[in-house]
Amino acid sequence: MQYLMAIDAGTGSVRAVLFDSNGNQIAVAQQEWTHVSVEGVDNSMTFDTHTNWELTVQCIQQSLKNAKLKGSDIVAVSATSMREGIVLYDKEGKALWAVANVDARADKEVRELKEKYQGIEEAFYQQSGQTFALGALPRLLWLKNNEPALYDKVASMSMIGDWILAKLSGVIATDPSNGGTTGIYDLEKRDWVSSMAKKVGIKVDIFPPSLETGTFMGTVTHEASTQTGLSTQTKVVMGGGDVQLGSAGLAVVKEGQVAVLGGSFWQQVVNIKSTVKPPKDMGIRVQSSCHSWTFTS
């Protein structure tokens, strides 16, 4: 029997879940985590990469112990996470700064964007399906405005699930279903739109490769193997957004299918073609994201 591991970085906790090759869940380990409110920064919810990596390692080790398995028994590992949370890295690939999806410190930047660039949110929405409320552009602007020395060091960014995969494989990348929730993305092309960043004065060279869910990224590094107990032969595979992967797990992968998924947040999802736009009288109230599954009619 072969085994697979999935790591889920949720809003309130992280968990490592083990499955056999028949899809049966055989073990799980979970740790709650909290997001750090920065003194003097209203509505801030920093994602503590140091502490939260330690909790992730504990979950990996405990799930192996619970299943009575060795790291070498795990053929492949992937990760999913809360959408909208981002991690920024320096040129060596070290995490510099990260925020959870619930971080709302950039409300001033959202207002400034709308006032300085009339109609920009609506224009970007036509490509990305996202508004500025939880997007990456206002957060990047906040960092540029408030922590310029730190911003200058930023060389790459990813989502939180991607950060786990980067810690395991050494490869920084993202997928459309999670990366698309940054709002710096094209729904149809399923890739970054660096011109959006350029428009508002943000670095355009920080966007990592965009890989589809299921893409082989590499194997567990020696360092990560020593930390987690996973084997250096274990494959690391690109994951995706939690709701989209949940939909795929429910086989909601065809146009017109619907699902309701619950966790810290509840979401109703409806599969539509990327070319379908909400009626204009609905404004920008409907959030549209890439699925982790490229489905057809």
Backbone hydrogen bonds, N-H to C=O, Kabsch-Sander energy under -0.5 kcal/mol:
donor,donor_aa,acceptor,acceptor_aa,energy
3,Y,73,D,-1.1
4,L,19,F,-2.7
5,M,76,A,-2.2
6,A,17,V,-2.7
7,I,78,S,-2.0
8,D,15,R,-2.7
9,A,7,I,-0.6
9,A,80,T,-2.6
10,G,8,D,-1.1
10,G,13,S,-2.2
14,V,31,Q,-2.7
15,R,8,D,-1.7
16,A,29,A,-2.4
17,V,6,A,-3.0
18,L,27,A,-2.9
19,F,4,L,-2.6
20,D,24,N,-2.2
21,S,2,Q,-1.5
23,G,20,D,-2.3
26,I,18,L,-2.8
27,A,18,L,-1.2
29,A,16,A,-1.9
31,Q,14,V,-2.7
33,W,12,G,-2.0
36,V,46,T,-2.2
38,V,36,V,-0.6
41,V,38,V,-2.3
42,D,40,G,-0.6
44,S,41,V,-1.4
46,T,36,V,-3.2
47,F,98,A,-2.0
48,D,46,T,-0.7
49,T,47,F,-1.2
52,N,48,D,-2.6
53,W,49,T,-1.4
54,E,50,H,-1.5
55,L,51,T,-1.9
56,T,52,N,-1.9
57,V,53,W,-2.7
58,Q,54,E,-2.0
59,C,55,L,-1.9
60,I,56,T,-2.3
61,Q,57,V,-2.6
62,Q,58,Q,-2.7
63,S,59,C,-2.5
64,L,60,I,-1.8
65,K,61,Q,-2.1
66,N,62,Q,-3.1
67,A,63,S,-1.7
68,K,64,L,-0.6
68,K,65,K,-0.9
69,L,64,L,-2.6
73,D,70,K,-1.9
74,I,71,G,-1.5
75,V,3,Y,-2.6
75,V,73,D,-0.7
76,A,3,Y,-0.8
77,V,235,K,-2.6
78,S,5,M,-2.0
80,T,7,I,-2.7
81,S,240,G,-0.9
82,M,9,A,-2.4
86,I,99,V,-1.1
87,V,158,S,-2.8
88,L,97,W,-3.2
89,Y,156,S,-2.8
90,D,94,K,-2.2
93,G,90,D,-1.9
96,L,88,L,-3.5
97,W,88,L,-1.2
99,V,86,I,-2.1
100,A,45,M,-2.4
103,D,100,A,-1.6
104,A,43,N,-3.0
107,D,104,A,-0.8
108,K,105,R,-0.5
110,V,106,A,-2.0
111,R,107,D,-1.9
112,E,108,K,-2.5
113,L,109,E,-2.4
114,K,110,V,-2.0
115,E,111,R,-2.2
116,K,112,E,-2.9
117,Y,113,L,-2.3
118,Q,116,K,-0.6
120,I,117,Y,-2.2
123,A,119,G,-2.1
124,F,120,I,-2.8
125,Y,121,E,-2.2
126,Q,122,E,-1.2
127,Q,123,A,-0.6
127,Q,124,F,-1.1
128,S,124,F,-2.9
129,G,125,Y,-2.3
135,G,132,F,-1.1
136,A,182,T,-2.3
137,L,182,T,-0.7
139,R,135,G,-0.7
140,L,136,A,-2.9
141,L,137,L,-2.3
142,W,138,P,-2.3
143,L,139,R,-2.2
144,K,140,L,-2.3
145,N,141,L,-2.5
146,N,142,W,-2.5
147,E,143,L,-2.7
151,Y,147,E,-2.7
152,D,148,P,-2.2
153,K,149,A,-0.6
153,K,150,L,-1.0
154,V,150,L,-0.5
154,V,151,Y,-1.4
155,A,89,Y,-3.4
156,S,89,Y,-1.4
157,M,206,I,-1.3
158,S,87,V,-2.3
160,I,85,G,-0.9
163,W,159,M,-1.7
164,I,160,I,-1.5
165,L,161,G,-1.7
166,A,162,D,-2.5
167,K,163,W,-2.4
168,L,164,I,-1.7
169,S,165,L,-2.8
170,G,166,A,-2.4
172,I,170,G,-0.5
173,A,171,V,-0.6
174,T,209,P,-2.2
178,N,175,D,-0.5
179,G,175,D,-2.8
180,G,176,P,-1.9
181,T,178,N,-1.6
182,T,179,G,-1.9
183,G,180,G,-1.3
186,D,191,D,-2.5
187,L,127,Q,-2.9
187,L,185,Y,-0.6
190,R,186,D,-2.0
191,D,186,D,-0.8
193,V,184,I,-1.9
196,M,193,V,-1.6
197,A,193,V,-0.7
198,K,194,S,-2.3
199,K,195,S,-2.2
200,V,196,M,-1.1
201,G,198,K,-1.2
202,I,197,A,-3.1
211,L,174,T,-3.3
211,L,209,P,-0.7
214,G,238,M,-2.4
215,T,212,E,-1.9
217,M,236,V,-3.0
218,G,236,V,-1.0
220,V,234,T,-2.0
221,T,168,L,-2.6
225,S,221,T,-2.5
226,T,222,H,-2.3
227,Q,223,E,-1.9
228,T,224,A,-2.7
229,G,225,S,-2.4
231,S,71,G,-0.9
234,T,231,S,-1.4
235,K,75,V,-2.6
236,V,218,G,-3.3
237,V,77,V,-2.5
237,V,235,K,-0.5
238,M,215,T,-2.9
240,G,79,A,-1.0
242,D,81,S,-1.8
245,L,241,G,-2.6
246,G,242,D,-2.2
247,S,243,V,-2.2
248,A,244,Q,-2.2
249,G,245,L,-2.4
250,L,246,G,-1.3
251,A,248,A,-1.6
252,V,247,S,-3.0
253,V,251,A,-1.5
255,E,296,T,-0.9
256,G,271,N,-2.8
257,Q,254,K,-1.9
259,A,269,V,-2.1
261,L,267,Q,-2.7
263,G,265,F,-0.6
267,Q,261,L,-2.7
269,V,259,A,-3.1
269,V,267,Q,-0.5
271,N,257,Q,-2.5
272,I,270,V,-0.5
276,V,273,K,-1.6
282,M,279,P,-2.2
283,G,280,K,-1.8
285,R,282,M,-1.4
287,Q,285,R,-0.6
288,S,129,G,-2.6
290,C,176,P,-0.5
295,F,293,W,-1.4
